[in-house]
Amino acid sequence: MTLLPAAFIDNTSQLMGEERFERYLKSFEEDTPVSIRLNPKKAQRLEVIDGEQVRWCRNGYYLENRPTFTFDPMFHAGCYYVQEAASMFLDEVLRQITQKEPSLLCNSALDLCAAPGGKSTLLRSALPDDCVLYSNEPIRNRASILLENVTKWGYPNHIVTNAYPKDYRKAKMKFDLILCDVPCSGEGMFRKDEVTIREWSPQNVEKCWQLQRDIVSDAWACLNDGGLLIYSTCTFNIKENEENIRWILETFDDAEVVPIETRPEWNITGSLLEGFTEPVYRFIPGITRGEGLFMCVLCKQEQSLRVQASKPKGTRLEALGFTESSVEPPVDQVELTYQEAMAYLRGEALVLPSETPRGIVEVNFMGHALGQVKNIGTRANNLYPKEWRIKTTHIPNEYKPILKQI
């Protein structure tokens, strides 16, 4: 394990207290949990082999070990998403919100810092199909990854944009729900990603909490009266967490915190800021089964009628992709073997059965669409997007499934 920065140890041990911090340190000696979230639209007749359900997520499962997901066609077909378990707490938040007020999320939602797409695909699964979800990522190459994951997830009314939060504010767009999973110092990922340890510094923490407030300010201006803002980070310190929530409450007179019910056995930690009693939710490795997460739900008190999201004008808010509900797959479909599926995902041409009609054909694996080919008879030209293709030449001889049909 990379040595933790001394300043982080000093700050975090004081914040958590001796017992919590010792449990956190001990978690570095344990294997990090591996978890996936099933796509309810595509996995209705599938179940996880040797999986244990994540308690706060309806479709989340821990796996017994970490497979090489690249070699599973079902992953590329969008049947599941590899997501850290703590971040799946968003599912419980959305479940409780829709139970209390089903009509709240029927219009429009925005994931403002969405790449690579874990929380966005979770949002899309939980929202009504006719609710338009905008998933935004300011960094272009990360936005391309987001678009790939959103496309594979396969839901209607999902728009991917490449813009800054201020562009949404300038566009004067309004949303019923905004997720601000803001860029942070990444302390909660130390156990999983040693790069975040090397990049951490007190100066970066200072930079992050200020950037986070700028993002929230832009988001709050885009939030409908009566709408919800979900604030989250993957870090521990109070500057990026409780102090930012307190700042929101002091800065915006119409802001109030919405409580979410939790269960004692989930071992979720509340506020660690002395005197701050608002309901917030902190996941700490070694205490909760997952990596680090902080989340708080806020409501913009209702003062006027809601405004529907409209097409932006005069900004750099361009849509990279938009999944339509009206798009129908080709009538002609061909089921592939495992080796054929992996060849397709590598971008190779295929030879389809002789009775396959010529033209555009959908290729499937275990009944789930991987993409399309253009069958010209002697071969089928590969239409899988070049930027999505698997680069490795080493393909296992035998398929080791993560999901099975029921």
C-alpha positions in Angstrom: 0.0 0.0 0.0 1.2 3.5 -0.8 2.0 5.4 2.4 -0.9 7.8 3.3 0.0 11.5 3.5 0.8 12.7 7.0 -1.5 15.6 6.7 -4.4 13.3 5.7 -3.7 11.0 8.6 -3.7 13.9 11.1 -6.9 15.5 9.7 -8.9 12.3 9.2 -8.0 10.6 12.5 -9.2 13.7 14.3 -12.3 13.9 12.2 -13.3 10.2 12.5 -12.1 9.6 16.0 -9.6 6.8 17.0 -12.0 3.8 16.7 -13.4 4.7 13.3 -10.0 5.6 11.9 -8.5 2.3 13.1 -11.3 0.4 11.4 -10.7 2.5 8.2 -6.9 1.7 8.3 -7.6 -2.0 8.8 -9.7 -2.0 5.6 -6.5 -1.5 3.6 -5.5 -5.1 4.6 -8.8 -6.4 3.1 -9.8 -7.1 -0.5 -11.8 -4.2 -1.9 -15.4 -5.3 -2.6 -16.4 -5.9 -6.2 -19.9 -5.0 -7.2 -22.1 -4.7 -10.2 -25.6 -3.2 -10.8 -28.0 -5.0 -13.1 -29.8 -3.2 -15.9 -33.5 -3.8 -15.0 -34.5 -3.3 -18.6 -32.2 -5.9 -20.0 -31.7 -8.3 -17.1 -35.3 -9.2 -16.3 -34.6 -12.9 -16.9 -31.0 -12.9 -15.6 -29.5 -13.3 -12.2 -26.1 -13.0 -10.7 -24.1 -16.2 -10.2 -22.7 -16.3 -6.7 -23.7 -12.7 -5.8 -24.9 -11.0 -2.6 -27.3 -8.1 -2.9 -26.2 -4.6 -1.9 -28.6 -3.7 0.8 -29.3 -0.2 -0.3 -29.7 -0.9 -4.0 -32.4 -2.9 -5.6 -30.3 -4.1 -8.5 -26.8 -4.1 -6.9 -24.7 -7.2 -6.1 -21.4 -7.9 -4.6 -19.3 -10.5 -6.5 -17.1 -13.1 -4.8 -14.1 -12.1 -6.9 -13.1 -9.7 -9.6 -13.5 -11.1 -13.1 -12.1 -9.5 -16.2 -15.2 -7.6 -17.3 -13.7 -6.9 -20.7 -14.1 -10.5 -21.6 -17.8 -10.6 -20.8 -20.1 -9.8 -23.8 -23.0 -9.2 -21.4 -21.1 -6.3 -19.9 -20.7 -4.8 -23.4 -24.4 -5.4 -24.1 -25.3 -3.2 -21.2 -26.8 -5.9 -19.0 -24.9 -4.7 -16.0 -22.6 -1.8 -14.9 -19.6 -2.2 -12.8 -20.1 0.3 -9.9 -18.7 0.8 -6.5 -21.3 -0.3 -3.9 -21.4 2.9 -1.7 -22.3 5.1 -4.7 -25.4 2.8 -5.3 -26.9 4.5 -2.2 -28.4 6.9 -4.8 -30.9 4.1 -5.6 -32.3 4.2 -2.1 -32.5 7.9 -2.2 -34.5 7.9 -5.4 -36.7 5.0 -4.2 -37.7 7.0 -1.1 -38.2 10.2 -3.0 -40.5 8.6 -5.6 -42.5 6.9 -2.8 -43.1 10.2 -1.1 -43.8 12.3 -4.2 -44.2 10.2 -7.3 -45.0 13.2 -9.5 -41.7 15.0 -8.7 -39.4 13.3 -11.2 -41.8 13.1 -14.2 -40.3 16.0 -16.2 -36.5 16.5 -16.4 -33.3 15.6 -14.5 -29.7 16.6 -14.8 -26.5 14.8 -13.8 -24.1 17.7 -14.0 -20.7 15.9 -13.5 -21.7 12.5 -14.9 -18.6 10.6 -16.4 -18.0 7.7 -16.5 -21.8 7.1 -16.1 -22.4 5.0 -13.0 -24.8 7.3 -11.3 -26.3 8.4 -14.6 -27.2 4.9 -15.6 -28.7 4.4 -12.2 -30.7 7.6 -12.5 -31.9 6.6 -15.9 -33.1 3.2 -14.6 -35.0 4.8 -11.6 -36.6 7.6 -13.5 -39.8 7.3 -15.6 -39.1 6.6 -19.2 -40.8 9.9 -20.3 -38.5 11.9 -17.9 -35.7 13.5 -20.0 -32.3 13.0 -18.3 -29.3 15.2 -19.3 -25.9 13.7 -18.4 -23.1 16.2 -18.7 -19.4 16.0 -18.6 -17.1 19.0 -19.1 -14.0 17.1 -20.2 -14.3 15.9 -23.8 -12.7 12.5 -23.7 -14.5 11.6 -20.5 -17.8 12.8 -22.2 -17.1 10.2 -24.9 -16.8 7.4 -22.4 -20.0 8.6 -20.8 -21.8 8.5 -24.2 -20.6 4.9 -24.7 -21.9 3.8 -21.4 -25.2 5.6 -21.8 -25.7 4.2 -25.3 -25.1 0.7 -24.1 -27.5 1.1 -21.2 -30.2 1.5 -23.8 -32.9 3.7 -22.3 -34.9 6.4 -24.0 -34.8 10.1 -23.5 -31.2 10.3 -22.3 -29.0 13.2 -23.6 -25.3 13.4 -23.2 -23.7 16.9 -23.3 -20.2 18.2 -23.1 -20.4 21.6 -21.3 -19.5 23.4 -18.1 -22.1 23.9 -15.3 -22.2 27.6 -16.1 -23.4 26.8 -19.6 -26.5 25.2 -18.2 -27.1 28.3 -16.1 -26.6 30.6 -19.1 -29.1 28.4 -21.1 -31.7 29.1 -18.4 -32.7 25.4 -18.3 -34.7 24.1 -15.4 -34.8 20.7 -13.9 -36.8 18.8 -11.2 -33.8 16.9 -10.1 -30.1 17.7 -10.3 -27.3 15.4 -9.2 -24.0 17.2 -8.3 -21.5 14.4 -7.9 -18.8 17.0 -7.7 -15.1 16.7 -8.5 -13.3 16.1 -5.2 -10.0 15.3 -3.5 -10.9 11.6 -3.7 -10.0 10.5 -0.2 -12.7 7.8 -0.3 -10.9 6.1 -3.2 -7.5 5.7 -1.5 -8.0 2.0 -0.8 -9.0 1.4 -4.4 -6.8 3.8 -6.4 -3.3 4.6 -5.3 -3.1 7.4 -7.8 -5.5 9.4 -5.7 -3.2 9.1 -2.8 -0.3 10.5 -4.7 -2.4 13.4 -6.0 -3.8 14.4 -2.6 -2.7 17.5 -0.8 -4.2 20.1 1.6 -4.0 22.6 -1.3 -6.1 20.3 -3.5 -8.7 20.1 -0.8 -8.9 23.9 -0.7 -9.2 24.0 -4.5 -11.9 21.4 -4.5 -14.3 22.9 -2.0 -14.2 26.2 -3.8 -14.9 24.6 -7.2 -17.7 22.6 -5.6 -19.4 25.8 -4.4 -19.2 27.3 -7.9 -20.8 24.1 -9.4 -23.6 24.1 -6.8 -24.3 27.8 -7.5 -24.8 27.1 -11.2 -26.9 24.0 -10.4 -29.1 25.8 -7.9 -30.0 28.4 -10.5 -31.2 25.5 -12.8 -33.3 23.9 -10.2 -37.1 24.2 -10.3 -38.9 25.4 -7.2 -39.8 22.3 -5.3 -37.0 20.4 -7.0 -34.2 18.3 -5.4 -30.4 18.7 -5.5 -28.4 15.6 -4.5 -24.9 16.6 -3.5 -22.2 13.9 -3.3 -18.5 13.4 -3.1 -16.1 10.5 -2.7 -14.1 12.1 0.0 -14.1 12.3 3.9 -13.1 15.8 5.0 -15.7 18.2 6.3 -14.6 21.1 4.0 -15.9 19.4 0.9 -18.9 17.9 2.7 -20.6 19.3 5.8 -19.2 22.8 5.5 -20.4 22.9 1.9 -23.9 21.8 2.9 -23.9 24.5 5.6 -22.8 27.0 3.1 -25.6 26.0 0.8 -28.2 26.5 3.6 -26.7 29.9 4.5 -26.4 31.1 0.9 -29.7 30.0 -0.5 -32.7 31.0 1.7 -35.0 28.5 -0.1 -32.7 25.5 0.6 -33.5 22.8 3.1 -32.2 19.3 3.8 -34.3 16.3 3.0 -33.9 13.3 5.4 -33.4 9.8 4.0 -34.2 6.8 6.2 -31.4 4.3 6.7 -31.1 1.1 8.7 -28.6 0.5 11.5 -27.1 -2.6 9.9 -26.0 -0.5 6.9 -23.4 1.2 9.2 -23.7 4.6 7.6 -22.0 7.4 9.4 -23.8 10.8 9.9 -22.3 14.2 10.3 -18.8 14.5 11.7 -18.9 18.3 12.0 -19.4 19.4 15.6 -22.7 21.2 16.0 -23.9 20.3 12.5 -27.0 18.1 12.9 -28.5 18.0 9.4 -29.0 14.5 8.0 -26.0 13.5 5.8 -24.7 10.1 4.9 -21.0 9.1 4.9 -19.7 5.7 3.9 -16.4 4.7 5.4 -14.4 1.6 4.3 -14.0 -0.8 7.1 -17.4 0.4 8.6 -19.6 0.2 5.5 -19.1 -2.4 2.8 -17.8 -0.2 0.0 -15.5 2.8 -0.7 -15.8 6.3 0.6 -18.9 8.4 -0.2 -20.7 11.5 1.2 -24.2 12.4 0.2 -26.9 14.9 1.2 -30.3 15.6 -0.4 -31.6 19.2 -0.5 -34.9 20.7 -1.6 -35.5 24.1 -3.2 -38.6 25.2 -1.4 -41.5 25.7 -3.7 -42.4 29.3 -4.5 -43.7 29.3 -8.0 -44.8 27.0 -10.9 -42.2 24.7 -12.3 -40.6 25.4 -15.7 -40.1 22.6 -18.1 -36.6 21.9 -19.6 -36.3 23.6 -23.0 -33.9 23.3 -25.9 -30.9 25.5 -25.1 -30.1 28.4 -27.4 -27.0 30.5 -27.8 -24.6 28.4 -25.7 -22.0 25.7 -26.2 -24.5 23.2 -24.8 -24.3 20.7 -27.7 -25.7 17.2 -27.3 -23.2 14.5 -28.1 -25.9 11.8 -28.1 -29.6 11.3 -27.6 -31.2 7.9 -27.1 -34.6 7.9 -28.7 -37.5 5.6 -27.5 -38.7 5.3 -31.1 -35.6 3.6 -32.5 -36.4 -0.1 -33.4 -33.7 -2.7 -33.9 -33.4 -4.5 -37.3 -35.8 -7.4 -37.8 -33.0 -9.7 -38.8 -31.0 -11.0 -35.8 -28.2 -13.6 -35.4 -27.1 -15.2 -32.2 -23.3 -15.4 -31.8 -21.1 -17.9 -29.9 -18.8 -16.6 -27.3 -15.7 -16.6 -29.6 -17.8 -14.9 -32.4 -19.0 -12.3 -29.9 -15.5 -11.5 -28.8 -14.3 -11.3 -32.4 -17.1 -8.9 -33.1 -16.2 -6.7 -30.0 -12.6 -6.6 -31.4 -13.9 -5.2 -34.7 -13.4 -8.3 -36.8 -15.6 -9.2 -39.8 -17.9 -12.2 -39.2 -19.2 -15.0 -41.4 -22.9 -15.5 -40.7 -25.0 -18.5 -41.5 -25.8 -18.8 -45.2 -29.5 -18.2 -44.7 -28.9 -14.8 -43.1 -30.5 -12.1 -45.2 -28.1 -9.5 -46.7 -28.1 -6.0 -45.3 -28.0 -4.6 -41.7 -28.2 -7.4 -39.2 -28.2 -7.2 -35.4 -25.8 -9.6 -33.6 -26.7 -10.9 -30.2 -25.1 -12.9 -27.3 -27.4 -14.8 -25.0 -30.3 -12.9 -26.6 -28.9 -9.4 -25.9 -27.8 -7.1 -28.7 -24.1 -6.3 -29.1 -24.5 -4.1 -32.2 -24.8 -4.4 -35.9 -23.1 -5.8 -39.0 -23.6 -5.3 -42.7 -24.0 -8.8 -44.2 -22.8 -8.9 -47.8 -23.0 -12.7 -48.1 -19.4 -13.9 -48.1 -18.8 -11.9 -44.9 -20.5 -9.5 -42.5 -18.7 -6.2 -42.2 -18.3 -5.0 -38.6 -20.3 -1.8 -37.7 -19.2 -1.8 -34.0 -17.9 1.7 -33.2 -14.1 1.8 -33.5 -13.6 3.7 -30.3 -15.5 1.0 -28.3 -13.6 -2.0 -29.7 -11.5 -4.3 -27.4 -7.8 -3.8 -28.0 -6.4 -7.0 -26.5 -5.6 -9.9 -28.7 -5.8 -12.4 -25.8 -9.3 -13.9 -25.6 -10.1 -16.7 -23.2 -11.0 -20.0 -24.8 -13.9 -20.5 -22.4 -16.6 -18.2 -21.3 -16.9 -17.6 -17.6 -20.3 -16.0 -17.1 -21.2 -13.6 -14.3 -25.0 -13.8 -15.1 -27.2 -16.7 -15.9 -30.6 -17.0 -17.4 -33.6 -17.9 -15.2 
